[in-house]
Every structure is written in structure tokens, then in C-alpha cells.
Amino acid sequence: MSIGFYNSVGFSQSPQPNVRITTEPPINKIIPFEAEASTLQSPVKLTLQAVDATGKALENAKVNLKIFTPPKNPWFTTDFPIVEGTKLLDIEAIAPKGQLQFQQILPIRGNYQLQVNVTPITPNAFTPIKQNLNLSVPENGVKYRNFAILAVILLLVGLGGGWVIGGRQETQPGEIAPQRVRLLLSGAAAVAIVALLAVNLSAEMAQSQTSHGDHHHHTAADSAADHHTSAAEPETDNYGIVRQQGLEVQLLGDNSATVGEPAKLQVQVLDQKTKQPVSDVLLNIKTTALEDGWVPFAYQGIPDATGKLSWEQQFFDGAPHNIQVEVSPQPNASRQFSPVRVQKNVDVEGVAPPLSIRLIVLAYLTGIIIVGLLVGLQLKQKLRLQY
């Protein structure tokens, strides 16, 4: 029995096939996306490597990866509240050496969950792997510094206001402030809250109307641009399809997206004459934000046996994006050709933060001012009692 127990423990603790993850830069140096950064922020390079029990790379594998953003936390929200608790990326790729490597900007702080499913292309070549990985991204230290500066300013404003108000009125025993001052502060707070609510609601309505207007404007502009491109280059049509050098490359999928929801995209490579799939090619995919030129996602790989590569990605910034796919031959492929490029634009609709989150942030800022106000009143009252 002891021998059997020992063998069972040894077996349970023996190495198992697994997926290893590495990042560049290291995880402790990754910071969330900064929308107003003075320099363009580069995406994080992530590498997933599937290995067997001996640590050897698994070959001829299919890797499905899903990345989910950190869960929602309305009390300590991030810069992109709509992105919290959503799917950031979903890609299924062919990995001849068991490796999936891509570049992705991580938009918010917190703990990202990566769901990895590795299966063999040849049935029963190895045991499939299902594994959940965690990637914790710390907050940018600049955000804490800026909030501390703002909190100190608001506290000083409240302190100064309490000091001034406390020196102008007589305070009755047992009162923290005179009745006229309390009524004045209550009325001012009520007016401020109503005014801020009105501003928030009107801003949300204006942004919604602007987003719809921009959507129609971009659609018309894109149609005109597509028509001009079609006239200049007959091999390109209006639907993300390029026919060159005997190849037909199709970039299909959603033409519009919404922040917080993944957009479905697909590229397929066919023989222009026979319409048969072409799989011995390399695909270089790059997504670019058109307004500022930063790259949220990039991947280089190969299509499957049907000449397809499908993925879902979320556009966390509410601005138009360009998706470009460059198709080039593999080094040992029988068909050699110059790189073929196909691209399309995706209009992204921004979503304003929920009103509840705005009110929570407003409550924090108002609370800091009130604390300063009460401290100022108390200090002034104690000073008057001394003299």
C-alpha cells in the first residue's frame, strides 16, 4: 500500500503539458494605455509556448486564445470603464512549433484572464491542453500622483472656505456652523449637484448625437474614398478584396464596432483562377488607430488548410481604425510572389461612462471638499474660543 501511495503521489506531481507565457517588456514594466500620452505607446509583445511533459515544444498545434479584461469595479474605476469585464481578443491560429506570438495593448490596470486551448492538428498527436493564465498589469504611478495633487488642492479649497465662513458668523453652542451658513452650504450643494447632473446628461446626449453624426460622415467619406481607390486601382473593389498575381485576398468582417464589444474579422487567401484555398503563405496583420497612429494589435502567422484566419478584437478607443493584412509567400513555398496588401477601415462608436460612475467620482471629489470645509470650520472655531 505504501509503495502504491508513493507511486500515485509521484505520478500526480510529475510534469504535465502546459502553456508558458512571456511578455516584452517584463510584466512589472507594463503600464495601461494612456490616451493622451505625449509619445506613441507600443503594444506589449506576448508569447505563448505550448510544451509537453518534458518541456519540449508541441508541434503542429492549433491554439485558441481568449483574453478577458479585469472585472468591473465601479468604486475604483479605470480610464475605460466600458472595457472592464469584456473580451479583448479571441484568436485561433495555427502554431507549427506550438507558439503563438502577437502584440496587444492592454488598455486598463488589473488582472487579465487568458483562456488557452491547444489542440493537435493531427488527431491524437498529443493530449489537448486547456489552461487559464493570469496577467496582472499595475496602474501607472503617474495616475496616483495626479490624484494626490488634485485631492490636496480640493482639500485646501475646502479648508480655506471653511476658515473664511467660520470667521464671519457667530456659532451657537453645540453647532458646528451658524444656521445661515448651513443653509447657504446646503443650497449651494444642491444647486451644484443639479448643475452637474444637467451638464452630464447634456454632454451624454451631445456625444451620442455627435457619434451618430460622425458615423454617417465617416461612412460617406469611406465610400467616396473606396470609389476613388477603385477607379485608380481596378484590382481592388469596395469590400476589402484584392486580386493580384494570381491571388485573391479577402478581408471580411464587421465594418463598424462599439467600444466594449469585440468585432469579428477574417482574412482568406484563394487562388484567383481555381478559387481553391492557398495556405502556404504568411499573414502579417496590423491594426492602427487612424487619429494618433498607435497600434493596438498586431500578429504574424499562417492561415489554416482552408486559407483562412479568423479573429475577434475589441477596439477600446472610440475612433476609426485601419486594419491591414500583408500576404507574402513562405520561404519554401512553390508559389513565390511580391507581397499583396489588403486593408479596410472600421468605424468605432465610443460609449460614455455610465452616469452612476460619474456620480461616484463626483461624490469622492465633493467629499474631499466637505472634509476640508469641516476641518476649516473647526479650526476657526477653536481659534475664536481661545481668544
N, C-alpha and C positions, 0 to 999 in steps of 0.2 A: 504493500500500500504506500509506504514511504517513497519507494522508487517511482511508482506511478504518479504520486503527487509531485515529486521533484520534476519529472518529465513534463507534466502538464504546466507547471509554473514556467519552466524553461521555454516551452513552446509558446505560451501566451506572451512572454516578454521578448521573443525573438523579433528581429526587424521585420516590418511589413512594408509592402509597396506604398508609396506616399508621394505627395507633391510638395516640392520645396519652392519657396518664393524668395526672391531677392529684389531689391529696389536700388535705383540710382537716381538721385543721391540716397544715402542711407536714410532710414525711416526717421531718425531723430533730427534730420535736417530738412525734412519736407514741411512746407507750410501751405495752408489753404490758399485758394485762388484769391488774388487781390485785384478787384475790378479796376481800381483807379491807380494801379501801380505805375510808377514813372518809367520803368523798363518792362519789356515784354517778359512774361513769366513762361518758363519752359515746362513742358509736361514731365511727369515722373515716368521713368523707364522701369517697367515691371517685367520680370522674367519668372515664368512658372516652369518648373522642370519635374516631369514625372519619372520616378525611378522605381526599380524593383527592390526586393528584399535585400539584395546585395549592394544596393546603391548604384547599379548600372542603369543608364538611361533606357527607358522603354522606347522601342522603335515602332514606326507605322501606327501611330495612335491618332485618335480624334479627341480633341479637347474642347469641352463646352465650359465656358466661364460666365458667371453672372456676378456682377458687383452691385451691392446694395449700400446706399449711403447710411450714415449714422441715423438712429431713430430720432423722432421729433421730441423736442424739449421746449415747450412754449415759455418756460420760466427763464431759460438761458439760451435764447435763440441764436442762430448763426447769421451770417450775412445773407444767406439764401434760404429763408425758412421753407419755401415751397419745395426745395430739393431734399429736405430732410425726410428720411424713411422711404425713399423711392429707389427704383432701379436705375443705375447709372450706365451700365453696359451689359450686353448679352451677346456673346460671340461664340460661334462653333467653327473651329479651324482644324485643318489637317496638320499634324505635327510629325514629320518623318523621324525626328530624333526625340520625340516626346517633349518638345519645348514650345511654349507659347510666349512670345515676346512682343510687347506693344508699349505705346506711350499714352498716358492718360493724365489729364489734370484732375486733381482731387479738389473739388470746389469748397468743401467745408471741413471744419475740425471734427474730430470724434473717431469712433470705431467703425471702420468699414468691414462688411462681411463679404467674403469671396467664396462662392459656391463653385467647386470644381468637380467636373465629371469626366473622367478619362476612360475611353473605351477603345478596344483594338479594331483596326480596320479589317484585318483578317480574323474571322470568328474564332474565339477560344485561343487566340495567340497569348493572351495574358488575362489575369483577373481584373475586371473593371475597378476603377478607384473612384470613390465618392468621398470628398473631403471638404470641410469648411475651414477657411483660413480667415484670420483677423488681421486688419491693418489699422493701427491707431495713429492718427495724424494729430499732432499737437496744434494748439492755437498759436497764431503769430503773436510774439511778445509785444509787438507794436500796438496791438489792439488793447491789451491790458494797460499799457502806458497811456494811451489816448483816453481810455475810460477813466483812469485815475485822475488825469488832468481835468477832464470835464466835471467829475464829481467834486473835486476841490473847488473849482470855480463856482459851481452851483451852491456848494456849502457856504462859501464866502458871501455869495449874494444873499442867501437866506440869513446868514449871521448878521450882515450889515443891515438888512431890512428889519430884523428883529431888534437890533440895537437902536435904530432910529425910531421905530414905532414905540418901543418901550420907554423912550425918553420924552414923549410928547403927551402922554396921558397918565392920569392917576389910576393906579391899580388898587382895587379894594382887597381887603384881607381874604385870602383863600382863592383869589382869582389869579390865573397865570397872565391874563391881559385884560385891559378895560373892555367893557361891554361894546363900546363904539368900535374899538379896534377889532374885536372878534367878529362883529357884524360886517365890518369892512372887508376883513380877510375872507370870510365865508362868501360874501357876494363876489369878490374878485376871483376866488377859486371857482365858483360856479360859472361865472362868465368865461373864464379861461378854458374850462372843460368844454363848455358848449361851443366856443370858438374853435378849439382844436378838433372837436368832433366834426364840425361843419367843414373845416379845412381838409380833414382826412377823407371825408365822404366825397367832397367835390373833386379832390385830387384823384381819388379812385375812379370816379365817373369820367373825368377828363382823360385819364390814362387809358381807360377802356375804349373810349371813342377814338383816341389817338392811335391805339394799337390796331383797331379795325381800319382806320384810315390809312395807316402805314401798310397794312396788309394788302389793301386794294391797290395802293400806289406801287408797292414792290411787284405785285402780280403783273400790273400793266407794264412796268418798266422791264421786268424779266421777259415778258412776252415780246416786247419790242427788241430787246437785246437778242433773244433767241432767233427772231426773224432776221435780224441783221447778220448774225453768225451763219444762219442757214444760207443766206444769199452769198456770203463771202466764201464759205466752205461747204460745197454741196455734199460732202461725205458725212456731215453732221446734221441730224434732224433735231426736232424740238423736244425730244423725250429722253435725253441722256443716252443716245445711241450713236456710236461711231463705227464707220465701216472703212477700214484701211488695210492695205497689204494682205488682203485675203481673210481678214479677221472681222468679226462683228462683236463689238464690246457694248454691253448693255448695263447701264447704271440705273436701276429701277428702285422704286420705293416712294416714301412719303415726300411730297413737295412742301409740306408745311408741318410745323411741330409746335408743341406747347411746353413751356418750362414745367418740369415735374413729371413729364410723360415721355417714355422712350419712343423714338422714331424708328420705323422698320426700313432697312436698306438692303440692297442686294446687287451684286455685280456678277455678270455671266459672260463667258467668252465662248464664242461659236465660230466655226468655220463659215466664212461668208457664202460659199457655194453650196456646201452639203448640209449646213445647219447642224452639224454634229458638234458636240462639246469639245473644247480644247482645254486640257488640264495641265499640259507641260509648260506652264508659264508662271511668272512671278507677278504678284499683285502688290502694288505699293499704294496704300490708302492714306490720305491725309485730309483732315477736316480743319478748316481755317475760319475764324471769325472775321467777317468782312470789314467790320468797323475799325478794329485795332490790329488785326493781323496775327493774333496769337493762335496757337494750335492746341485744341482741347483733346484731340485723339489722332493717333497715327498707328498704322500696322503694316507690316510687310510679311506676306505669306503666299500660299499656293491655294488654288481652288480644289474642290473635290472632283470626283470622277465625272460629274455632270458639268464641270466647268463653272460651278457656282461658289460663291462665298456670301453668306448672309450674316447680318449682324443688326443689333439694335443699340442705339446710343441716345443718351439724353443730352439735349442742348440746354445747359443750365443757365445760359445767358440769353436774355430775350432780345436777340439781334440776329440779322441774317447770317447764315453760314454757307461756306462753299465746300463741297465735297469733291475731291479729285482722286481719280484712280489711274495709275500708270501701269500698263501691261507690258512686260518685257519677257523675252524668252529665257528659259532656264539654260544654264551653260551647256548641258549635254543634249538639249532638245534637237530633234531633226529639223524643226521649223525655226529658222532664225529670221528676225525682222527688227526694224527700228522700234523703239518704244512707242506705244499708242496710248494716248491720254483721252479720258472722258471725264466730264465734270457736270455738276448740277448745283443749283443754289436751293437752299431750304430756308423758307421764311419761318422765323421763330417768334411766337407770341409770348410776350412777358406776362407774368401774373404778379399782381401787387400782393404784398404780405397781408394776411388776414387782419381784420380790424382788431381782433382780440389781442394779437401780438403787439400791435401799435399801442393799445391801451395799457398793456403790461409794461412796456418800455416807458410810456408816459407816466405811469404810476411810480416807477423807480425814480425817474428824474424829479417828479413832483415831491416824492417822499424825501429826497435829499435836501431840497429847498426847505421843506417844512421842518426837518430836523435842525437845519441851520437857523431857521426863524425862531424856533423854540429855545435853542441854546442862546441866541442873541437876546431874547426877552428875559430869560433867566439871569444872564449875566448883568443886564442893565438893571433888573430889579434888585439883585444883591448889592450892586454898587450904590444904588439910591438908598437902600436900607442902612448901609454903612455910614452914609453922610446925612 
